[in-house]
């Protein structure tokens, strides 16, 4: 089973600095 890299893993600590995604 392959490990899927999420955007959160790429951004790391910077992910917490982003505003919450707007609901669509």
N, C-alpha and C positions, 0 to 999 in steps of 0.2 A: 504493500500500500504506500503510494507516494505521499510525501508531505507537501501540502499546498501552502505556499508562502502568502500570507495575507498582507494587506496594505499596512496593517498595524505593526506587523513584524518588520517591515521595511523601514517605516518611519521611526520605530522605536519610541524613545521618550518624547519625541516631537509630536507623536499622535495625541498626547494629552493636552497639547497646546492648541490643537485645532478646535474650532467651534463644533457643536453637535450637528450631525447631518440633518438637513431640513427634510421633514416628512413629505412624501409626494403622493 
